[in-house]
Amino acid sequence: MIVPVRHAVLRSPSFLTLAPCLDWIVVNPLSYLNGPPLNVSVCGTRTIRSTSQRPTRRRGFTLLELLLVLSILVVIGGIVLVNIGGAQTEANVNVTKTQLDSLKNNIEMYRIRMNSLPETLEQLRDGPSDSAKQAKWVAPIINEIPTDAWGNSLVYTLNGNEYEIRSGGIDGQINTDDDVVVKGS
């Protein structure tokens, strides 16, 4: 049925469709029974066909898209983990250097009080073993003997008027390339 545009009442956009020439409109009330409506408009000698199908919407992601995103996240996570691991090792080395520098300051304080270097690190806590120096001992310089950032004991070596405090580093082995060393005289 073809109805002039001036008499048509547009109630639903899928029920009535305007033709491009705007002279006539085709009303197809049975279009809902046979699927999407097909509207035909006659303008002069031209016949124009149009469908009012709406584009279909995608409702989710494909498996390929999900796997691609997951693989990208795994790669990024791996890069971040490697960088954090390297930062942790560097932080442990810096903490150990700070502890050794603090211990060096404590040894210098012992030298000022006792007029000599301690024979062991325990003397910073317990006092000198010599009874003559024991009279000068006032109070402990440190409360406990520190360890390095990896939980390993520190090695104190006294050689005359020079000393060395050494940490085994990340591998815990003394005299390897990763040792952290502070020297004093």
N, C-alpha and C positions, 0 to 999 in steps of 0.2 A: 504494500500500500504506500503510495507517495502522497505526502501531505505538503501543502505550501508552508514555508517557514513561518509566515506571519500567523498561522493558525496552530502551529505545533507548540505543545507545552513540554518543556524540558524538565523532567522530574529526576531522571537518573542518567548519569553520563554513560553508563554501559547500555542503557535501553534505547536512548535516542542519540544519534551521532550527527553532528553538523557536517554537511558536505563542504568541500573546499570552495565551491562556487557560491554558496550561500543562497541559491535560488530555491532549491528544493531539498527536502530531507526525506530519507527513507526510514520508515518505521517498520521494524520486523519484530512483532511481539512474540513469535515462536522461536526466536533465535536461542533462547535459553534451553530449549528441549534438545537441540541437536549440537550442542557444544557452544563455542564462542560465537558471538553475533557477527554476521557478515553484512555489511551495509553497502548498498549500491545507490549512487546518486547520479541522476541524469541531468546534465547541464547542456542544453542545446543539443548538439550531436555527439557530445562526449559522454562516455560512461566511465565512472570512476569507482573502483572497488577499494575498500579499505577494511582491514580487520581491527577489531578493538582488543586484541589479545594484549594482556599485560606481559612485560618481560618476566621470565621466571627468576625467582630469587634463589641464590645459593644459601643453603641452611647451615653449612659447616665447612671445615677444612678437609682437604683430601689427605690421604695417608702420606703422600709424597711431601706435601707442604709441612706437615707435622714433623716428619723425619728430617727435613732440611733445617727447620728451626731448632730442633733438638741437637743436631750435629753442630750447628753454629754455637749454641750455648755450651756444649761440651768443650769445644775448642777455646772459647773465651775463658771458661772456667779453668782449663789447663794452663793457659798463659798466666792467669791471675795467681794460681797456686805456685807456679815456679817463681814468680816475682816476689810473692810473700815469703816463700821459703828462703830465698836469698837475703831478703831484708831481715829475717829472724837471725840468720847466722851473723850478719853484720852487727845487729843490735847486741847479740851475745858477746861479740868481740869488744864492742865499745863499753859494755857493762864491766867486763873483766878488766879492761884498761883502767877504768875509773876506780875499781876496787884496788887494783895494784898501786895506783897513784895515791889513794887514801892510805894504804898500808905503808907506802914509802914515807908519807908525812908522819905517821905514827912512829916509824923507826927513827926518824929525825927527832921527834919529841923525846924518845927514849935516850937518844944520844945526848941531847941537851941536859936531861935529868941526871943520867948516870955517867956522862963523860966517856961513853964507849958504846959500841954497837951491840945489840943483843946477839947471843949465840944461836938462838932459835926464835921462832915466832911466838912460841908459848911464853917466853919471857916478857912479852908485851902485856900478857894477861896475868901471869903468876909472879912476875918480878924476877930479879937476877938470882942465880943459884949461889953466887959468891956471898959469904956472910958479911964481908966488909961493905959491899954495895947494898946489901939488904937493909942497912941502917938508913940509907938515902931514899929507899923506896917509899913512896907516899901512897899511891893508889894505882890500880890497873889503868893502863892506857886504852886497852880494848877489852870488851867483855867476852868475846868469843873469837876464835880464829876463823876468818872468812874463807869461803871456797869460791871457785870461779863460777861463771854463769852456767856451766854444765854440771855443777855439783862435784867437781874434782878438787882434791886438795892442792894447795899451792906449795911450791918448793922454794925454800929460802936457802941461799948459799952465801956464806961469809968467807971472804978471801982477803985477809988483812984489814985494810980500811975501806974496802969495796965490797958491795953486796949485790945480789941479784935475786929478784923475786920472779918466779916463772910459773905460768899456767900451761898445762898440757894442751890446751886448745880444744877443738871440737872432737878430736880423736882420743883425747885423754892421755896420749903418749908424750913423755918428756923428750926434748931434743929432736923434734920433728919440725917441718916447715910451718906448721900452723900454730906454734907456740906463741904466747903473748908474754913479753919480757919487759921488765922495768929494772934499770940499773941505778945504783946510787953509790956515792962515795963519801 
